[in-house]
Amino acid sequence: MNEYGLDNDYFKKKLKKIVSDVKYFTPDEMIKALGDLVSVAQVQANDSEGALKKVSENIKRKKWEAVHRDNNNFKG
């Protein structure tokens, strides 16, 4: 998995297979093969966005908790 959430090993393996067999593909088969890769990338992108959103929400929550903890500890 690379730093962006893309399973680069999966894509290397699949692209290597596509390239090695490209002389036997019909246009429809190429569309299907590349379309499958697009579908996998979209799923991984959505998973990455979800993970990034959770991290962002956790950071915001921790900042909010820290501010409120500091305010509650302030006796003035």
OpenMM code with the backbone's topology and positions (N, CA, C; nanometers):
from openmm import Vec3, app, unit

residues = "MET ASN GLU TYR GLY LEU ASP ASN ASP TYR PHE LYS LYS LYS LEU LYS LYS ILE VAL SER ASP VAL LYS TYR PHE THR PRO ASP GLU MET ILE LYS ALA LEU GLY ASP LEU VAL SER VAL ALA GLN VAL GLN ALA ASN ASP SER GLU GLY ALA LEU LYS LYS VAL SER GLU ASN ILE LYS ARG LYS LYS TRP GLU ALA VAL HIS ARG ASP ASN ASN ASN PHE LYS GLY".split()
positions = [
    Vec3(0.0857, -0.1170, 0.0000),
    Vec3(0.0000, 0.0000, 0.0000),
    Vec3(0.0907, 0.1238, 0.0000),
    Vec3(0.0629, 0.2153, -0.0895),
    Vec3(0.1456, 0.3360, -0.0899),
    Vec3(0.0874, 0.4399, 0.0065),
    Vec3(0.1518, 0.5554, 0.0150),
    Vec3(0.1118, 0.6570, 0.1116),
    Vec3(-0.0257, 0.7180, 0.0828),
    Vec3(-0.0813, 0.6907, -0.0346),
    Vec3(-0.2109, 0.7458, -0.0713),
    Vec3(-0.3238, 0.6436, -0.0588),
    Vec3(-0.2905, 0.5237, -0.0114),
    Vec3(-0.3924, 0.4204, 0.0065),
    Vec3(-0.4134, 0.3334, -0.1160),
    Vec3(-0.3236, 0.3435, -0.2130),
    Vec3(-0.3346, 0.2628, -0.3344),
    Vec3(-0.2494, 0.1373, -0.3199),
    Vec3(-0.3085, 0.0239, -0.3477),
    Vec3(-0.2353, -0.1028, -0.3401),
    Vec3(-0.1470, -0.1153, -0.4634),
    Vec3(-0.0300, -0.0540, -0.4559),
    Vec3(0.0589, -0.0475, -0.5723),
    Vec3(0.1058, -0.1855, -0.6181),
    Vec3(0.1228, -0.2801, -0.5274),
    Vec3(0.1640, -0.4147, -0.5684),
    Vec3(0.0569, -0.4807, -0.6550),
    Vec3(-0.0684, -0.4618, -0.6178),
    Vec3(-0.1794, -0.5163, -0.6971),
    Vec3(-0.1764, -0.4595, -0.8390),
    Vec3(-0.1615, -0.3274, -0.8487),
    Vec3(-0.1642, -0.2631, -0.9801),
    Vec3(-0.0418, -0.2988, -1.0631),
    Vec3(0.0741, -0.3106, -1.0006),
    Vec3(0.1933, -0.3526, -1.0753),
    Vec3(0.1716, -0.4906, -1.1365),
    Vec3(0.1185, -0.5820, -1.0542),
    Vec3(0.0962, -0.7194, -1.1013),
    Vec3(-0.0064, -0.7213, -1.2146),
    Vec3(-0.1170, -0.6521, -1.1965),
    Vec3(-0.2220, -0.6520, -1.2991),
    Vec3(-0.1763, -0.5832, -1.4269),
    Vec3(-0.1078, -0.4701, -1.4137),
    Vec3(-0.0603, -0.3996, -1.5331),
    Vec3(0.0456, -0.4802, -1.6072),
    Vec3(0.1310, -0.5478, -1.5333),
    Vec3(0.2316, -0.6332, -1.5977),
    Vec3(0.1631, -0.7415, -1.6808),
    Vec3(0.0583, -0.8020, -1.6269),
    Vec3(-0.0171, -0.9061, -1.6992),
    Vec3(-0.0854, -0.8470, -1.8222),
    Vec3(-0.1464, -0.7320, -1.8072),
    Vec3(-0.2132, -0.6675, -1.9213),
    Vec3(-0.1113, -0.6384, -2.0318),
    Vec3(0.0012, -0.5793, -1.9942),
    Vec3(0.1034, -0.5439, -2.0933),
    Vec3(0.1579, -0.6683, -2.1631),
    Vec3(0.1794, -0.7750, -2.0859),
    Vec3(0.2353, -0.8962, -2.1479),
    Vec3(0.1368, -0.9631, -2.2440),
    Vec3(0.0065, -0.9427, -2.2211),
    Vec3(-0.0958, -1.0057, -2.3057),
    Vec3(-0.1620, -0.9102, -2.4047),
    Vec3(-0.1151, -0.7869, -2.4101),
    Vec3(-0.1844, -0.6846, -2.4881),
    Vec3(-0.2006, -0.7230, -2.6355),
    Vec3(-0.1087, -0.7974, -2.6924),
    Vec3(-0.1202, -0.8323, -2.8343),
    Vec3(-0.2369, -0.9265, -2.8619),
    Vec3(-0.2929, -0.9862, -2.7576),
    Vec3(-0.4063, -1.0783, -2.7749),
    Vec3(-0.5408, -1.0152, -2.7393),
    Vec3(-0.5407, -0.8925, -2.6907),
    Vec3(-0.6643, -0.8287, -2.6460),
    Vec3(-0.7441, -0.7725, -2.7632),
    Vec3(-0.8734, -0.7872, -2.7528),
    Vec3(-0.9631, -0.7118, -2.8402),
    Vec3(-0.9851, -0.5765, -2.7723),
    Vec3(-1.0368, -0.4789, -2.8449),
    Vec3(-1.0665, -0.3506, -2.7794),
    Vec3(-1.1602, -0.3672, -2.6586),
    Vec3(-1.2608, -0.4525, -2.6713),
    Vec3(-1.3533, -0.4740, -2.5595),
    Vec3(-1.2832, -0.5359, -2.4384),
    Vec3(-1.1915, -0.6278, -2.4637),
    Vec3(-1.1179, -0.6898, -2.3532),
    Vec3(-1.0271, -0.5877, -2.2838),
    Vec3(-0.9677, -0.4972, -2.3621),
    Vec3(-0.8835, -0.3927, -2.3030),
    Vec3(-0.9695, -0.2984, -2.2192),
    Vec3(-1.0851, -0.2617, -2.2704),
    Vec3(-1.1768, -0.1766, -2.1945),
    Vec3(-1.2126, -0.2427, -2.0617),
    Vec3(-1.2427, -0.3719, -2.0657),
    Vec3(-1.2787, -0.4445, -1.9435),
    Vec3(-1.1614, -0.4499, -1.8465),
    Vec3(-1.0423, -0.4844, -1.8963),
    Vec3(-0.9248, -0.4964, -1.8100),
    Vec3(-0.8917, -0.3637, -1.7420),
    Vec3(-0.8916, -0.2567, -1.8200),
    Vec3(-0.8608, -0.1254, -1.7625),
    Vec3(-0.9754, -0.0743, -1.6761),
    Vec3(-1.0969, -0.1056, -1.7151),
    Vec3(-1.2133, -0.0684, -1.6340),
    Vec3(-1.2109, -0.1351, -1.4979),
    Vec3(-1.1672, -0.2608, -1.4937),
    Vec3(-1.1539, -0.3302, -1.3654),
    Vec3(-1.0529, -0.2595, -1.2758),
    Vec3(-0.9428, -0.2144, -1.3351),
    Vec3(-0.8430, -0.1410, -1.2565),
    Vec3(-0.8998, -0.0089, -1.2048),
    Vec3(-0.9758, 0.0587, -1.2876),
    Vec3(-1.0400, 0.1840, -1.2457),
    Vec3(-1.1341, 0.1573, -1.1281),
    Vec3(-1.2115, 0.0505, -1.1373),
    Vec3(-1.3057, 0.0173, -1.0293),
    Vec3(-1.2324, -0.0088, -0.8979),
    Vec3(-1.1234, -0.0828, -0.9043),
    Vec3(-1.0453, -0.1109, -0.7827),
    Vec3(-0.9867, 0.0192, -0.7273),
    Vec3(-0.9344, 0.1044, -0.8132),
    Vec3(-0.8775, 0.2320, -0.7688),
    Vec3(-0.9844, 0.3196, -0.7034),
    Vec3(-1.1050, 0.3184, -0.7588),
    Vec3(-1.2138, 0.3975, -0.7000),
    Vec3(-1.2479, 0.3483, -0.5600),
    Vec3(-1.2545, 0.2173, -0.5426),
    Vec3(-1.2827, 0.1611, -0.4096),
    Vec3(-1.1717, 0.2011, -0.3127),
    Vec3(-1.0470, 0.1893, -0.3563),
    Vec3(-0.9358, 0.2248, -0.2691),
    Vec3(-0.9349, 0.3743, -0.2386),
    Vec3(-0.9729, 0.4566, -0.3349),
    Vec3(-0.9808, 0.6007, -0.3113),
    Vec3(-1.0878, 0.6311, -0.2078),
    Vec3(-1.2019, 0.5664, -0.2193),
    Vec3(-1.3093, 0.5880, -0.1225),
    Vec3(-1.2669, 0.5424, 0.0159),
    Vec3(-1.1971, 0.4290, 0.0240),
    Vec3(-1.1473, 0.3809, 0.1529),
    Vec3(-1.0473, 0.4803, 0.2112),
    Vec3(-0.9607, 0.5347, 0.1276),
    Vec3(-0.8605, 0.6307, 0.1734),
    Vec3(-0.9266, 0.7581, 0.2219),
    Vec3(-1.0266, 0.8053, 0.1484),
    Vec3(-1.0972, 0.9263, 0.1890),
    Vec3(-1.1659, 0.9051, 0.3222),
    Vec3(-1.2229, 0.7863, 0.3404),
    Vec3(-1.2882, 0.7553, 0.4672),
    Vec3(-1.1892, 0.7523, 0.5815),
    Vec3(-1.0737, 0.6946, 0.5579),
    Vec3(-0.9702, 0.6885, 0.6610),
    Vec3(-0.9187, 0.8283, 0.6937),
    Vec3(-0.8960, 0.9098, 0.5896),
    Vec3(-0.8498, 1.0462, 0.6129),
    Vec3(-0.9538, 1.1280, 0.6873),
    Vec3(-1.0810, 1.1071, 0.6549),
    Vec3(-1.1880, 1.1781, 0.7234),
    Vec3(-1.1906, 1.1408, 0.8716),
    Vec3(-1.1726, 1.0111, 0.9022),
    Vec3(-1.1706, 0.9673, 1.0415),
    Vec3(-1.0538, 1.0294, 1.1169),
    Vec3(-0.9372, 1.0341, 1.0529),
    Vec3(-0.8204, 1.0950, 1.1168),
    Vec3(-0.8479, 1.2422, 1.1437),
    Vec3(-0.9036, 1.3112, 1.0449),
    Vec3(-0.9354, 1.4530, 1.0594),
    Vec3(-1.0360, 1.4748, 1.1724),
    Vec3(-1.1377, 1.3911, 1.1792),
    Vec3(-1.2382, 1.4033, 1.2848),
    Vec3(-1.1756, 1.3784, 1.4223),
    Vec3(-1.0861, 1.2808, 1.4312),
    Vec3(-1.0187, 1.2520, 1.5584),
    Vec3(-0.9331, 1.3692, 1.6033),
    Vec3(-0.8634, 1.4319, 1.5083),
    Vec3(-0.7803, 1.5481, 1.5415),
    Vec3(-0.8672, 1.6620, 1.5921),
    Vec3(-0.9777, 1.6883, 1.5232),
    Vec3(-1.0687, 1.7952, 1.5658),
    Vec3(-1.1253, 1.7670, 1.7041),
    Vec3(-1.1643, 1.6403, 1.7275),
    Vec3(-1.2208, 1.6029, 1.8583),
    Vec3(-1.1174, 1.6213, 1.9677),
    Vec3(-0.9935, 1.5803, 1.9435),
    Vec3(-0.8889, 1.5938, 2.0446),
    Vec3(-0.8588, 1.7408, 2.0734),
    Vec3(-0.8594, 1.8239, 1.9698),
    Vec3(-0.8383, 1.9675, 1.9912),
    Vec3(-0.9516, 2.0254, 2.0747),
    Vec3(-1.0756, 1.9867, 2.0420),
    Vec3(-1.1922, 2.0344, 2.1166),
    Vec3(-1.1823, 1.9913, 2.2624),
    Vec3(-1.1473, 1.8642, 2.2857),
    Vec3(-1.1346, 1.8128, 2.4226),
    Vec3(-1.0252, 1.8869, 2.4984),
    Vec3(-0.9141, 1.9147, 2.4300),
    Vec3(-0.8035, 1.9850, 2.4961),
    Vec3(-0.8452, 2.1266, 2.5351),
    Vec3(-0.9154, 2.1956, 2.4477),
    Vec3(-0.9603, 2.3315, 2.4770),
    Vec3(-1.0563, 2.3296, 2.5955),
    Vec3(-1.1516, 2.2380, 2.5959),
    Vec3(-1.2496, 2.2317, 2.7039),
    Vec3(-1.1863, 2.1839, 2.8345),
    Vec3(-1.0890, 2.0965, 2.8258),
    Vec3(-1.0188, 2.0513, 2.9457),
    Vec3(-0.9418, 2.1688, 3.0058),
    Vec3(-0.8744, 2.2463, 2.9181),
    Vec3(-0.7990, 2.3619, 2.9655),
    Vec3(-0.8928, 2.4662, 3.0250),
    Vec3(-1.0083, 2.4889, 2.9628),
    Vec3(-1.1050, 2.5858, 3.0147),
    Vec3(-1.1617, 2.5424, 3.1489),
    Vec3(-1.1839, 2.4137, 3.1652),
    Vec3(-1.2392, 2.3620, 3.2915),
    Vec3(-1.1349, 2.3675, 3.4028),
    Vec3(-1.0075, 2.3586, 3.3673),
    Vec3(-0.9010, 2.3628, 3.4683),
    Vec3(-0.8631, 2.5058, 3.5071),
    Vec3(-0.9080, 2.6023, 3.4276),
    Vec3(-0.8772, 2.7416, 3.4549),
    Vec3(-0.9676, 2.7907, 3.5666),
    Vec3(-0.9083, 2.8362, 3.6751),
    Vec3(-0.9867, 2.8781, 3.7916),
    Vec3(-1.0001, 3.0284, 3.8003),
    Vec3(-0.9266, 3.1041, 3.7184),
    Vec3(-0.9357, 3.2488, 3.7112),
    Vec3(-0.9050, 3.3126, 3.8363),
] * unit.nanometer
topology = app.Topology()
chain = topology.addChain("A")
for resn in residues:
    res = topology.addResidue(resn, chain)
    for name in ("N", "CA", "C"):
        topology.addAtom(name, app.Element.getBySymbol(name[0]), res)
